[in-house]
Structures are given as C-alpha cells and as structure tokens.
Amino acid sequence: MFGTIAVLAQLAISVSASDTVALDGVAEITVRVTTPAGIASALVPPPFRPFMLVRHRLSHRVEIDLHGQRRMLAEHRYSLAPSREGTVVLSPFVATAAGESVRSAPVRIVVRDLPHGRGGRPAIVARTRIDADALVNFRAYVTPETVFVGQQARYQLGVFLDESVRDRIRRMEALAPDMRRVMAYDPAQPLEVLQVTATGGRRYEAHVYQRAVVPLAPGRIAIPPARLLYSLPLTFSFFSREENYELKSDSAIIIAIDPPAEGRPRGYSGSVGQIRASVRLDTTAGRVGDPLALTVRLSGEGNVKLWPRPELNIPGASVVPAGDRVTLGADRIQIRGAKDFEWVLTPERDGELIVPSIEYPYFDPASREYSIAQTVPETLSIARGALATLDSARSDTASRLEIRSAYRGELPAPLYSHENFWLLLAFAPAPALAVLIARRPWVRRRKRTPAAELRRMAAQRDDAMPAAEIRRVFIAASAARINVNVAELAERSALPRMARRAGVSATTAAEIAAMLEMMDRAAFGPGGRAPSGLARRAHDLYRAIDRETRPLGRAGSAALFVVLILLVAGPLVAAARLDTAEEDFMHGVRAYRQGHYTVATRAFTTVAESAPKAPDAWANLGTAAWAGGDSALAALGWHRALLLEPLALDLRDRIPLNGITPRELAVLVPPMPPRALILSAALVWIVCGLWCAVRVARRARATLQVLGGTAFALVLAGAGWALDARLQGRDIGVVQRRASVHVLPALSADTAFFLRTAETARIVERRGGWVRVMSARDEDGWIPSAALIPLERD
C-alpha cells in the first residue's frame, strides 16, 4: 500500500507500509514529509496500539523537483511489533510546517498468525528460498526476529539435499557458531527430516536442526554463519575417492528490546514468560526452633534457568536460602519447566504462623503486558519448643560463611612485570665486563664541538683553510645553538629564518644572510679560498647569535612542570577510585550481614569490575553468590580470587563446596606464588654476575660456576613463568550451566558425559564456537564455548 494522501502548496506527506505481517514479525512504516528548503516540519504519529514501537529512525535530505525547486525531505521509519492477529487500522499521521498541516490516510495492516510456517512445518522450510541450481543448500533462520530480552526465539539450521546426492553424501557435519549474548537450549531430539519441493518441481530432503535461544541483553545480536562439512564420492563405487566440500550459512539477526517501562510493577526483577507460582511446606505443624523446609515453585514457559529468586519475608520466623533446582520439559522445542527455590524456615514463636502470599512480577511477551504470579497463603501450627527460642541473628550468622570485612584494593603488579626489573638483570654482567674493559689500555678522545672548532679557525690564518670548511663549521655551530637539525638548513634562507624564530634580531638575521652569500661565493668560486678575515667574522657573527638566542632550558622547565602535575594528579585520581571501590565494598559487606545477598552480590560485582585485581572483591562476590544460591557465580568469584592469592586458605576451604577435591584444586591452582621462583632466579643471576666479576678481577677462571648458576637461574625462571601462566587462568573455565560434552565438535555428535553446574574444567583446544575440555576426572570432550566462563584474570 503506497499513496500520496495530500499535497499542498507548501507541504506534502506520503505513507508506505507493509500490507501483511506475521504475528512474530515486524511491520515497517515509512512516512515522508516534504517542505520547501529551509522550513522544518514536525510529525505527530498516531497511537500504535495494539502494536509496540520497536525502533524509530529519522533522516533528512534535500531534493530538487521537476521544476528545479529545492525541497526538504524528512523521512520517518517506524518498526512495529504486533501483539495479536487480525486487521489493524492506524489513525492518520499529521504533519505541520510553517502554520500549515496535512493528514495522511489511515494505515491498514493485516496481522497473520504463522506459528510454524505452512502446514505446520518449521519456519526455515516454509520461508527460506532454495537455490534450485545447487545440489546442497545450507540455510540459517531465526524466528521471531524481534523479541524481548528473556523471550525465546528459535534458531534453525536447514540442510536441503537434492535427490541425486541424498544417497551419495558422506560424513555430513554441521558446526554451530559461537552464540554470544544469548543463552541456548538444546532439545532432546533436535533433528527433523522432511520432504520439500522447490520452485520448478525439484525435490529436496530437508534436515532441520532447531535450538531455542534467549537474548540476554538489548540490541542487535548477530549470530555468525554456521558451517556444513560433507563429502561426495567421485564415482558410484563404494571404494571411490571423495571430494570434500564446505558451505557457510547466512548470519542470523535477532533484535532484542527491553520490556516497556510503562506499567512495570514494583519489585520486577527481569523475569519474562508465562509463570505460575506455588508454595510447599514439608509439614503443617512444627515447634519453635525446629527448622522446616519451604519451597516456592515457579513453573511455566520462559528462560527458566535465569528466573531470579523471589523475595520472602515471614513475620515470626527466620528464613535462610538453601538452594534451587531447575527441571526442564524435554518434549517440545518451547522452553518450559519449573524452578524450585528452597528456604530453611525456623519458627521463632509459638502459635499460628502464616506464610503470606508471595507475589512474583513478570512480563508476558504474548500479551505484551506485566502480570503477577501469586501463591496461596499457608498456615502452620507452631508448638512450644523444648529449648529456648533461638536468636534469629545468631542462627542466620551461624548458617552463613564468613566474609572479608577489610578492603585492601588491587594487588600491586609483581616486580618482574616492570621494565626496570629486566634492566637491572640486563646489567648483571656489567661488573664483569667493566673489569675486562678496565684491564685494557685505552685513550680517551675528546670530541670538539662545532663552536670550539669555529673558534680555533678564527685564531688561524684564513689562507690556510678552504672556505667550504668554514661554511660547514659555521652552519653546524649555528644549528646547534638554535636547536635545529643541520639537514633543515640546506637552503640559504633557512638559517636566517630559523634564527629569527629562536629570538635573533632582524639585523643579525640580515648579517647571517649576507655571510652565507659571501661564503657560497667563496666556497664555490675559483680556487675555493676563504677571503681575508672570513673565519674571524664568522666567529663574531656566531657570538652575536649566541647572545640573542633564547635559552634552551624553558621548554625543559615546562615539561618538568607538566610531569610534576601528572605525578600529583595521578595519586589523587587513584585515591578517588579507591575510595569509591571501598565504599561499594563496605556497602556489600553490610548487605551480606543483613541477609540481602542479591544486593551484596551486585555491590561486590561492581567492585570486581572496577578493580579486577582485588582479591577481596572476588572472594566476597563468591561468598555472597553462594549464599544467594548461584553456585556458578560463586565458583567464578572464588577461583579468580584464588588465582590472585594462591595461598589463601579460606578460598581453598570453600571451593571444594562445589564438588572439587582439595587434591584436584591443588593440581588446578598450585599453592605457590610465582614471584618467589622468579625473584629467586633473578637473585641467582645477579650473584653469578658479581661472582664472575670477582673471579675476573683476580684473573681466575669461573666458567663452571657461572654456567651452573646460570642454568639454575633459567630453571627457576622457567618454572616461575609456567606457574604465572597457569595462574592467569587462560585455560581454566567454570561451567555456568549443566552441559552435555560431545565426542566431536558437532551438534549431532554423541554425548560422552555431562558437566554439572559450577564444575571446573581445563580448556585444551578451541575450534570455532567449540572448546575441548578436560574434567577433573580426566574425561575430555567438546562443549559450546558459551557454556563455559573463562577465568582469565586480565
């Protein structure tokens, strides 16, 4: 639908829009407003309901019409996401300029529901175009293209095989790309095989792989192309040679938008989906001081794994988070399941204990509205306890891990990371070399400056020296005095001009020009002899240049002043950053001690991001995450803190809570700082250099001792560097969710074993979007790189 609605003498508007759009697609509307050049226009759009505005772009340009008149064109592009099927009629757009207004016609858009493409087939089969000239087609598709952050989209890979190659193809392997900024779910049976008829009646066999993906941040997310590897025999013989092929799919694009701010309920923590809530207690009666198990279950559709823990406050009882469990449905590609959050509830007084209704706000992407899942209140009958009522503060403190209360800031860089350290080691053999050189006779030759050479020439007879030599020495002395390069004075006018810039008067500059002209005539004339008194006059002119030229120390003083300012400002800026980080750190400590683990985790995360080499921030981040039920983040924080402080005993006691044994941890992160080995190697190297100098001074041989000490220093340095590389964490990762480890880096490869959440694995090899890992049980295999959080410190 495209039409010019109204054209006035000073203002015109035109609207073009999509006639039909799928329910999971995006409708594009383009509005063009034309005005005379120099006159600005304004556009008032209509309400877009039941659409949601995804993007608005505005551009301006000047055009010349058929009559040669310049006109200003303002182009508005709107991207709208539909919320229901049916026919939608939008009100007219209104444009105003210079007191005039014009309205467009209503915009009519038909929204169709196509959830699975035509005939219930996957969208990649129903909507992608197949090249009928190719025997093998490889396509990638994402549906829907525009989703909310936390809403599921389907990533589909389709391999279309012509009937002529279907039975001949060998070793077909699809390699999925590395999906960043999204969370991917693999279904139990991801592969579908369908029969497809392309344009022209050509039949294909379609192999479709589907994966559920959930964007984690707003913006345009580009999924890189996938790769397809396959082989075809050259003949129909079983023993025929093969020819290998590789195809790449198109890039898949996901547009992720934040849920709307309008209507957002209080306490909303980012959950997206269709959620139901329920509460369960292990008993209906209890006693004061006896702990009970309370479970809140969130079930429905959505990114179940990332649903945050609801807030829980029960008057008359203390509650401590105990953990969570995720159960996913394996029957459909749609992500659905349940997440159970557990608490330990301890009654503090007898009588009737009421567990109030728990409210859990979430955003429903199907209706584009916020909703609240509520539980039914539960009642407990609490009897008197045989013991005294427990103090809630002491009970809560006893159930928590200790936290570091002092912030030491970032650890200073090790001594061996500075250049001066290596310069010192480079000068270790210097004493021995100095002794060798001192034993050799040598004559010191004093280099004469051009000014001194010119003064010497002025004291001699002119007829004894050539004019060219006087000219060369005069120019060199003047260049040194005015602080320029001799090569810049190749032209005759260069020296007077540069001298003027250096502060020489105009009279002296004129004398310099006259002197150079005289020297050129004498140097390049017949005989090349200097006129009488040329060297003496050149020396007198140089003295005038020396008197009038500005001193050279001013620039150095300014540079020194700038350096002093930087030296003063640097510590002030660092102190300001330290104060801010320490304030956030203490805020996290207070929140942790009050039981607000989510707030404490956010505070320590802020400190760790601003100061990545602060072990206290990483250690407390791991402790707060563990108390909040996030075992993967706890393992990440504790391991990064241990990489910074390999001798920290509190960290080596807590990391085994995630299932790793102390022996496996010692192999993964050795309890030894590398600086001890490297500094010992440096000390041995310096001692060898001094010992060599002593032996050379005594005219004794020290070959065996020096070689032995040097070899020992190299062994220590090599061990220290290897340990430092290990503590960088480049080849260590934490599993952020339970992952299947495949035999080969392919989506359809067999599963070798499973890695549990928060388990630590060593990275052996990287290949595209896959990494080969080695578990603590010496099992190796391939997993997607998105399932692993690297521990690299820098």
C-alpha positions in Angstrom: 0.0 0.0 0.0 1.6 3.3 -1.1 -0.2 6.5 -1.9 0.3 10.3 -1.7 -2.5 11.5 0.6 -2.4 15.2 0.3 -0.2 17.7 -1.5 -0.5 21.4 -0.6 1.4 24.3 -2.0 3.9 24.3 0.9 3.6 20.8 2.5 3.2 17.2 1.3 3.0 13.8 3.1 3.2 10.2 1.9 2.9 6.9 3.8 4.0 3.5 2.8 3.5 0.4 5.0 3.5 -3.4 4.9 0.2 -4.8 3.8 0.6 -8.1 5.7 2.9 -9.1 8.6 3.3 -12.3 10.6 2.5 -12.3 14.3 6.1 -12.9 15.1 7.4 -10.4 12.5 7.9 -6.6 12.4 5.8 -4.2 10.4 7.7 -1.4 8.7 6.0 2.0 8.1 7.8 4.8 6.2 6.4 8.4 6.4 7.9 11.1 4.1 7.2 14.8 4.7 8.2 17.3 2.0 8.6 21.1 2.7 10.3 24.0 0.9 14.0 24.2 1.6 14.8 25.9 4.9 11.4 25.2 6.5 11.4 22.5 9.2 8.5 20.1 9.6 7.0 18.2 12.6 5.2 14.8 12.5 2.6 13.7 15.0 2.2 9.9 14.8 -1.0 8.1 15.9 -1.2 5.7 18.8 0.3 2.4 17.6 -1.7 0.0 19.8 -2.0 -3.0 19.5 1.5 -2.6 18.0 4.6 -1.9 20.1 7.1 0.6 18.8 10.5 -1.2 18.3 12.5 1.5 16.6 12.1 5.0 15.1 14.7 6.4 12.7 14.6 9.9 11.2 16.7 11.2 8.2 16.8 14.5 6.3 17.9 15.3 2.8 17.4 18.0 0.1 15.9 17.1 -3.3 15.2 19.1 -6.4 11.8 18.6 -8.0 10.9 18.7 -11.7 10.5 22.5 -11.6 14.1 23.0 -10.3 12.9 23.9 -6.8 14.8 22.8 -3.7 12.7 20.9 -1.2 13.4 19.4 2.2 12.5 15.7 2.7 12.1 14.3 6.2 11.8 10.5 6.2 10.5 8.7 9.3 10.9 4.9 9.6 8.9 3.1 12.2 9.3 -0.6 13.2 6.3 -2.1 14.9 5.9 -5.5 16.6 2.3 -6.8 16.6 0.7 -8.3 19.7 -2.4 -10.1 18.2 -3.6 -11.3 14.8 -6.3 -9.6 12.8 -6.8 -6.4 10.8 -5.4 -3.3 12.4 -6.2 0.3 11.2 -4.0 3.0 12.4 -5.1 6.6 12.6 -3.7 9.2 10.1 -0.3 10.8 10.6 -0.3 14.6 10.9 2.5 16.8 9.6 2.8 20.5 10.3 5.2 23.2 8.9 5.0 27.0 8.7 1.5 27.1 10.2 0.1 24.6 7.7 -0.9 21.0 8.5 -1.7 17.9 6.4 -3.0 14.5 7.3 -2.4 11.1 5.8 -5.0 8.4 5.1 -5.4 5.7 7.8 -2.9 2.8 7.6 -4.3 -0.7 7.3 -2.2 -3.7 8.2 -3.2 -7.4 8.4 -1.5 -9.4 11.1 -1.5 -13.2 10.3 -0.7 -16.0 12.8 2.0 -18.2 11.3 3.5 -20.0 14.3 5.0 -23.0 12.4 5.0 -21.9 8.8 2.9 -23.5 6.2 1.4 -26.9 7.0 3.0 -27.0 10.5 6.5 -27.2 9.0 9.5 -25.4 10.6 9.8 -21.8 9.6 13.1 -22.3 7.8 11.4 -24.8 5.4 8.4 -22.6 4.9 10.1 -19.2 4.5 13.6 -19.6 3.1 14.4 -19.6 -0.5 16.0 -22.7 -2.0 18.5 -22.3 -4.9 17.2 -24.9 -7.4 20.6 -24.9 -9.2 22.5 -26.1 -6.1 22.6 -29.8 -5.1 23.1 -28.8 -1.4 21.6 -25.8 0.2 22.5 -24.7 3.7 20.4 -22.0 5.5 20.0 -20.4 8.9 16.9 -18.7 10.2 15.7 -17.1 13.5 12.0 -16.8 14.3 10.8 -14.5 15.6 13.3 -11.9 14.5 12.3 -9.3 17.2 11.9 -10.5 20.8 12.1 -9.1 24.3 15.1 -9.6 26.5 14.5 -13.0 28.1 12.0 -14.2 25.5 12.6 -17.3 23.5 13.5 -17.4 19.8 14.2 -20.4 17.6 17.4 -20.7 15.8 17.1 -23.2 12.9 19.7 -24.7 10.6 18.4 -26.4 7.4 20.4 -28.7 5.1 18.5 -29.3 1.9 19.8 -32.3 -0.1 18.8 -32.9 -3.7 17.6 -36.4 -4.5 20.7 -37.0 -6.7 23.1 -36.6 -3.7 20.9 -37.8 -0.9 22.2 -41.4 -1.0 25.8 -40.4 -2.0 26.7 -37.8 0.6 29.2 -38.9 3.3 30.3 -37.5 6.6 27.8 -34.6 6.7 28.6 -32.5 9.8 27.0 -29.2 10.8 29.1 -26.9 13.1 27.0 -24.3 15.0 28.6 -20.9 15.5 29.6 -19.3 18.8 26.5 -17.6 20.1 27.3 -14.6 22.2 24.9 -12.5 24.2 22.3 -15.3 24.0 21.6 -18.4 26.1 21.0 -21.5 24.1 18.9 -24.7 24.9 19.4 -27.9 23.1 16.2 -30.0 22.7 16.3 -33.8 23.3 15.7 -34.7 19.6 16.8 -31.6 17.6 16.9 -33.1 14.1 13.9 -33.3 11.8 13.8 -34.8 8.3 11.2 -33.5 5.8 10.5 -33.7 2.1 10.5 -30.3 0.3 9.6 -29.4 -3.3 11.4 -26.3 -4.6 10.5 -23.9 -7.4 10.4 -25.8 -10.7 9.3 -29.1 -9.1 12.7 -30.2 -7.8 12.5 -32.3 -4.7 14.8 -31.9 -1.7 15.2 -33.7 1.6 15.4 -31.2 4.4 17.4 -31.9 7.6 16.4 -29.3 10.2 18.1 -28.6 13.5 16.3 -26.3 16.0 17.7 -24.7 19.1 16.0 -22.4 21.5 17.9 -19.2 22.1 17.2 -16.4 24.6 18.8 -13.0 24.3 20.4 -11.7 27.5 20.9 -8.0 26.6 19.0 -5.5 24.4 20.3 -4.5 21.0 21.0 -6.1 17.6 22.5 -9.5 18.1 24.3 -11.1 15.1 24.7 -14.9 15.2 27.7 -15.7 12.9 27.3 -18.2 10.0 27.3 -21.9 10.7 29.5 -24.3 8.7 28.5 -27.5 6.9 31.2 -30.1 6.1 30.4 -33.0 3.8 32.0 -35.3 1.2 30.8 -36.7 -2.1 32.4 -39.7 -3.9 33.8 -39.1 -7.4 32.1 -42.3 -8.8 29.3 -44.6 -7.7 31.8 -47.2 -6.4 31.9 -48.0 -2.7 35.7 -47.6 -2.8 35.6 -44.3 -4.7 37.8 -41.4 -3.7 36.0 -38.5 -2.0 35.9 -34.8 -2.6 35.4 -32.6 0.5 33.1 -29.5 0.5 32.3 -26.7 3.0 29.3 -24.4 3.0 28.5 -21.5 5.2 25.0 -20.3 6.1 23.9 -16.7 6.3 24.2 -14.7 9.5 21.1 -14.7 11.7 19.9 -11.5 13.3 17.9 -11.1 16.5 16.6 -7.7 17.6 16.2 -7.8 21.3 14.3 -5.0 23.1 13.7 -4.3 26.8 10.2 -4.8 28.3 8.4 -1.5 28.3 8.9 0.8 31.3 5.3 1.8 31.3 3.2 -0.3 33.7 6.2 -2.0 35.2 5.2 -3.2 38.7 7.3 -2.7 41.8 9.7 -5.5 42.6 10.0 -6.6 38.9 13.4 -8.3 38.6 13.5 -9.1 34.8 11.5 -12.4 34.5 9.9 -12.9 31.1 7.5 -15.6 30.2 4.2 -17.1 31.4 4.8 -18.0 35.0 2.7 -19.7 37.8 3.8 -19.7 41.4 3.1 -22.2 44.3 4.4 -22.8 47.7 5.0 -26.1 49.5 5.9 -27.0 53.1 7.2 -30.3 54.3 4.8 -30.3 57.3 1.8 -28.4 58.6 3.0 -28.3 62.2 6.2 -27.7 64.0 7.9 -26.4 67.1 9.8 -23.3 68.0 13.5 -23.7 66.9 12.9 -26.7 64.7 13.8 -25.9 61.1 11.3 -26.6 58.3 11.7 -26.9 54.6 9.8 -24.3 52.5 9.8 -24.5 48.7 8.5 -21.9 46.2 7.9 -23.3 42.7 7.9 -21.1 39.6 6.6 -23.0 36.6 5.6 -22.2 33.0 7.2 -21.0 29.8 10.3 -18.9 29.6 14.0 -18.8 30.4 13.6 -21.0 33.5 17.2 -21.1 34.4 17.6 -17.4 34.8 14.4 -16.7 36.8 15.7 -14.9 39.9 14.8 -15.9 43.5 11.6 -14.2 44.8 11.7 -12.0 47.9 10.5 -13.8 51.0 9.7 -12.2 54.4 7.7 -14.2 57.0 6.9 -12.4 60.3 7.6 -14.6 63.3 10.2 -16.8 61.6 13.7 -16.6 60.1 14.3 -17.8 56.6 17.6 -18.7 55.0 18.0 -19.6 51.3 19.1 -23.2 50.8 19.4 -23.7 47.1 17.4 -24.1 43.9 16.6 -26.8 41.3 15.6 -26.5 37.7 13.5 -29.1 35.8 13.1 -28.6 32.1 10.5 -30.2 29.9 12.0 -32.4 27.2 9.0 -33.0 25.0 9.0 -29.7 22.9 11.3 -27.1 21.5 9.4 -24.5 23.5 11.3 -23.8 26.8 9.1 -24.8 29.7 9.7 -26.2 33.1 9.9 -25.4 36.8 12.4 -23.9 39.1 12.2 -24.7 42.8 13.6 -22.2 45.3 14.2 -23.7 48.8 14.5 -22.0 52.2 15.1 -23.2 55.7 12.3 -21.8 57.8 12.8 -21.6 61.6 9.8 -20.6 63.8 10.7 -18.1 66.5 7.4 -18.1 68.5 4.6 -20.5 69.1 1.1 -20.2 67.9 -0.2 -19.8 64.4 2.4 -19.0 61.8 1.1 -17.6 58.5 3.2 -17.8 55.3 1.8 -14.8 53.4 1.0 -14.8 49.6 4.2 -14.4 47.6 4.0 -12.1 44.6 6.3 -12.6 41.6 6.0 -9.9 38.9 6.9 -11.0 35.3 6.4 -9.8 31.8 4.3 -11.8 29.4 5.6 -11.4 25.8 2.5 -12.9 24.3 0.2 -10.2 25.7 2.8 -7.5 25.9 1.7 -6.8 29.5 3.0 -7.3 33.0 1.4 -9.8 35.3 2.0 -11.0 38.8 2.1 -14.7 39.8 0.7 -15.2 43.4 0.9 -18.1 45.8 -1.9 -19.2 48.2 -1.2 -18.3 51.9 -0.3 -21.3 54.1 -0.8 -21.7 57.8 1.4 -23.6 60.3 0.6 -24.6 63.8 3.7 -24.0 66.0 4.1 -25.6 69.4 6.4 -24.6 72.2 9.9 -25.9 71.9 11.8 -27.9 74.4 14.6 -25.4 74.1 14.7 -21.7 74.4 13.7 -19.7 71.3 16.7 -19.3 69.0 18.1 -15.8 68.4 17.4 -15.2 64.7 20.5 -13.1 64.3 22.8 -15.8 65.7 21.1 -18.5 63.7 21.4 -16.6 60.5 25.1 -15.8 61.2 25.9 -19.4 62.0 24.4 -20.5 58.7 26.5 -18.1 56.6 30.1 -18.3 55.6 32.5 -15.7 56.9 33.1 -12.7 54.7 36.2 -10.5 54.3 35.4 -7.1 56.1 38.6 -5.2 55.1 39.2 -4.0 51.5 42.9 -3.9 50.5 42.4 -2.7 47.0 44.1 -4.1 43.9 47.2 -6.1 44.4 50.3 -4.3 43.1 51.8 -5.6 39.9 54.6 -8.1 40.6 58.1 -6.8 40.5 59.0 -8.8 37.4 56.3 -7.1 35.3 58.2 -3.7 35.4 60.8 -2.8 32.8 63.3 -1.6 35.4 63.5 -5.1 36.8 64.7 -6.5 33.5 67.0 -3.6 33.0 68.6 -4.5 36.3 69.0 -8.1 35.3 70.4 -6.9 31.9 73.1 -5.0 33.8 74.1 -8.0 36.0 77.0 -9.0 33.7 78.1 -5.3 33.7 80.6 -5.6 36.5 82.5 -8.4 34.9 82.6 -6.6 31.5 83.7 -3.4 33.3 86.6 -5.3 34.9 87.6 -6.7 31.5 87.5 -3.3 29.9 89.4 -1.7 32.7 92.3 -4.1 32.2 92.7 -2.9 28.6 94.6 0.3 27.9 92.6 3.0 26.1 92.9 6.5 25.1 90.1 9.0 25.6 89.4 11.1 22.6 87.7 14.3 23.2 85.3 15.3 20.6 85.5 19.0 19.6 82.2 20.9 19.3 81.4 23.0 16.2 81.6 26.2 18.2 85.1 25.2 19.5 86.2 24.3 16.0 85.0 27.7 14.7 86.9 29.5 17.5 90.0 27.6 16.6 89.6 28.6 12.9 89.2 32.2 13.9 92.6 32.1 15.6 94.4 30.7 12.5 95.2 32.3 9.2 92.4 32.4 6.6 94.5 31.4 3.7 95.4 28.1 5.3 91.9 26.7 5.2 89.2 26.3 2.5 86.0 28.5 2.6 83.8 25.4 2.3 85.2 24.1 5.7 84.5 27.5 7.4 81.0 27.5 5.9 80.3 23.9 7.2 81.5 24.6 10.7 79.6 27.9 10.9 76.3 26.3 9.9 76.9 23.4 12.3 77.6 25.7 15.2 74.6 27.9 14.5 72.3 24.9 14.1 73.4 23.5 17.4 72.9 26.9 19.1 69.3 27.5 17.8 68.5 23.8 18.4 67.6 22.6 14.8 68.9 19.8 12.6 71.7 20.7 10.1 69.7 18.9 7.4 66.9 21.5 7.8 69.4 24.3 6.8 70.1 23.1 3.3 68.6 26.3 1.7 70.4 29.6 2.1 67.2 31.3 3.5 66.6 28.6 6.1 69.3 29.7 8.7 68.1 33.3 8.9 64.5 32.2 9.2 65.2 29.7 11.9 67.4 32.1 13.8 64.6 34.7 13.8 62.3 32.1 15.3 64.9 31.4 18.0 65.0 35.1 19.1 67.7 36.6 16.9 67.2 40.2 15.9 66.4 41.2 12.3 69.8 43.0 11.9 71.7 39.8 12.9 69.5 37.7 10.6 70.3 40.0 7.7 74.0 39.7 8.6 73.6 35.9 8.6 72.1 36.0 5.1 74.9 38.2 3.8 77.6 36.0 5.5 76.1 32.9 3.8 76.1 34.6 0.4 79.7 35.5 0.9 80.6 32.0 2.0 78.8 30.5 -1.0 80.7 32.7 -3.5 84.0 31.9 -1.8 83.4 28.2 -1.5 82.0 27.6 -5.0 84.2 30.1 -6.7 87.5 29.6 -8.4 90.1 28.2 -6.0 87.7 27.8 -3.1 90.0 30.0 -0.8 88.5 32.0 2.0 88.7 35.8 1.9 90.8 37.5 4.5 89.1 37.6 7.9 86.2 35.3 6.9 86.7 32.8 9.8 87.0 35.7 12.3 83.9 37.5 11.1 82.0 34.1 11.1 83.0 33.6 14.7 81.9 37.1 15.7 78.6 36.6 14.0 78.2 33.3 15.8 78.8 35.1 19.1 76.0 37.5 18.3 73.7 34.6 17.5 74.7 33.0 20.8 73.9 36.2 22.8 70.5 36.8 21.2 69.1 33.3 21.0 66.6 32.4 23.7 67.9 30.0 26.5 67.2 26.3 25.8 66.0 25.5 29.4 62.5 26.9 29.2 60.9 24.0 27.3 62.5 21.7 29.8 61.1 23.7 32.7 57.6 23.5 31.2 58.0 19.7 30.6 59.2 19.3 34.2 56.1 21.3 35.4 53.8 19.0 33.4 55.4 15.9 34.8 55.0 17.3 38.4 51.3 18.0 37.8 50.8 14.4 36.5 52.7 13.0 39.5 50.5 14.9 41.9 47.2 14.2 40.0 47.8 10.5 39.5 47.7 9.5 43.2 44.7 11.8 43.7 42.7 10.0 40.9 43.8 6.6 42.2 42.8 7.6 45.7 39.4 8.7 44.5 38.9 5.4 42.7 40.0 3.5 45.8 37.5 5.5 47.9 34.6 4.7 45.6 35.5 1.0 45.4 35.9 0.8 49.2 32.5 2.4 49.7 30.8 -0.1 47.4 32.8 -2.9 49.2 31.6 -1.9 52.6 28.0 -1.5 51.3 28.2 -5.1 50.1 29.6 -6.2 53.5 26.7 -4.5 55.3 24.1 -6.0 52.9 25.5 -9.5 53.3 25.4 -9.3 57.1 21.8 -8.2 56.9 20.9 -11.2 54.7 20.4 -9.2 51.4 22.5 -11.5 49.3 21.4 -10.2 45.9 22.3 -6.6 46.9 25.6 -7.8 48.2 26.4 -9.7 45.1 25.7 -6.6 42.9 27.9 -4.5 45.1 30.8 -6.9 45.0 30.4 -7.3 41.2 30.7 -3.6 40.8 33.9 -3.5 42.8 35.3 -6.5 41.0 34.6 -5.0 37.6 36.3 -1.6 38.5 39.2 -3.3 40.3 39.8 -6.7 38.6 42.9 -7.5 40.6 41.3 -7.0 44.0 41.1 -10.5 45.6 38.8 -9.3 48.5 36.1 -8.2 46.0 36.2 -11.6 44.1 36.3 -13.6 47.3 33.3 -11.8 48.8 31.5 -12.0 45.4 31.8 -15.8 45.5 30.6 -15.9 49.1 27.6 -13.7 48.5 26.7 -15.6 45.4 26.9 -18.9 47.3 24.6 -17.5 50.0 22.2 -16.4 47.3 22.1 -19.8 45.6 24.2 -19.0 42.5 26.8 -21.7 42.6 28.3 -20.9 39.2 29.0 -17.3 40.1 30.3 -18.4 43.5 32.8 -20.7 41.7 33.8 -17.9 39.4 34.5 -15.4 42.2 36.4 -17.9 44.4 38.6 -19.2 41.6 39.5 -15.7 40.4 40.4 -14.7 44.0 42.5 -17.8 44.4 44.3 -17.1 41.1 45.3 -13.7 42.6 46.2 -15.2 46.1 47.2 -18.8 45.6 48.0 -19.2 49.3 44.6 -18.1 50.6 43.4 -20.8 53.0 39.8 -19.6 53.3 39.4 -19.9 49.5 40.9 -23.4 49.4 38.4 -24.4 52.1 35.3 -23.0 50.2 36.0 -24.0 46.6 35.5 -27.7 47.4 31.9 -26.9 48.3 31.2 -27.0 44.6 32.4 -30.7 44.4 36.1 -30.4 43.6 38.5 -32.2 45.9 41.4 -30.4 47.6 43.9 -32.5 45.6 42.3 -31.7 42.3 42.3 -28.0 43.3 46.0 -28.1 44.1 46.7 -29.5 40.6 44.4 -26.9 39.0 45.8 -23.9 41.0 49.2 -24.8 42.6 49.6 -23.3 46.1 52.7 -21.4 45.3 53.2 -17.7 44.2 55.3 -17.4 41.0 57.1 -14.3 42.2 59.1 -16.4 44.7 60.6 -18.5 41.9 61.2 -15.6 39.6 62.8 -13.4 42.2 65.0 -16.3 43.3 66.1 -16.8 39.7 66.9 -13.1 39.5 68.9 -13.2 42.7 70.9 -16.2 41.5 71.6 -14.4 38.2 72.8 -11.3 39.9 75.1 -13.3 42.3 76.5 -15.2 39.3 77.3 -11.8 37.6 79.0 -10.5 40.8 80.9 -13.8 41.3 82.1 -13.6 37.7 83.3 -10.1 38.2 85.3 -11.1 41.3 86.9 -14.0 39.6 87.8 -11.9 36.5 89.4 -9.3 38.8 91.5 -12.0 40.4 92.4 -13.3 37.0 90.9 -16.7 37.8 88.5 -18.8 35.7 84.9 -19.1 36.7 83.3 -20.9 33.8 81.9 -23.9 35.7 80.4 -21.8 38.5 78.9 -19.3 36.1 77.4 -21.9 33.8 75.9 -23.8 36.7 74.4 -20.8 38.3 73.0 -19.5 35.0 71.4 -22.9 34.3 69.9 -23.0 37.8 68.5 -19.4 37.3 67.0 -20.4 34.0 65.3 -23.4 35.5 63.8 -21.3 38.3 62.7 -18.6 35.9 61.1 -21.1 33.6 59.2 -22.7 36.4 58.1 -19.3 37.6 56.8 -18.2 34.2 55.0 -21.5 33.8 53.3 -21.1 37.1 52.5 -17.5 36.3 50.9 -18.6 33.0 48.9 -21.2 34.9 47.6 -18.5 37.4 46.5 -16.3 34.6 43.5 -18.7 34.2 43.6 -18.7 30.4 43.0 -22.4 30.2 40.5 -22.8 33.1 36.8 -22.3 32.9 33.7 -22.7 35.1 30.6 -24.4 33.7 27.8 -21.9 34.0 25.0 -24.5 33.5 24.8 -28.3 33.1 26.2 -29.1 29.7 26.5 -32.2 27.5 30.0 -33.0 26.5 30.2 -34.3 22.9 32.7 -36.7 21.3 33.2 -34.3 18.4 32.6 -30.6 18.0 29.3 -31.1 16.2 25.6 -30.6 17.3 24.7 -34.1 16.3 27.7 -35.9 17.8 27.3 -38.5 20.6 27.3 -37.4 24.2 30.4 -38.6 26.1 29.5 -37.3 29.6 27.9 -34.3 31.4 29.5 -31.4 33.3 27.5 -30.2 36.2 26.9 -26.5 37.1 29.8 -24.7 38.7 32.2 -27.6 37.8 35.7 -26.5 36.8 37.3 -27.8 33.6 40.6 -27.3 31.8 40.4 -25.9 28.3 42.6 -28.0 26.0 41.7 -26.7 22.5 39.5 -24.1 20.8 37.8 -24.6 17.4 35.3 -22.1 16.3 32.4 -22.0 18.7 33.5 -25.1 20.5 36.1 -25.8 23.1 37.7 -29.1 24.1 37.7 -29.5 27.9 39.3 -31.9 30.3 37.4 -32.5 33.5 38.9 -33.3 36.9 38.0 -36.9 36.3 40.4 -36.9 33.2 37.5 -37.1 30.8 37.7 -35.0 27.7 35.2 -33.8 25.1 33.7 -30.9 23.2 31.2 -28.3 24.5 29.9 -25.0 23.2 32.1 -22.1 24.3 29.0 -20.2 25.5 28.5 -22.9 28.3 31.9 -22.1 29.8 33.0 -18.9 31.7 36.8 -18.4 31.3 38.8 -17.5 34.4 41.4 -15.3 32.7 42.4 -12.6 35.1 43.2 -9.7 32.6 
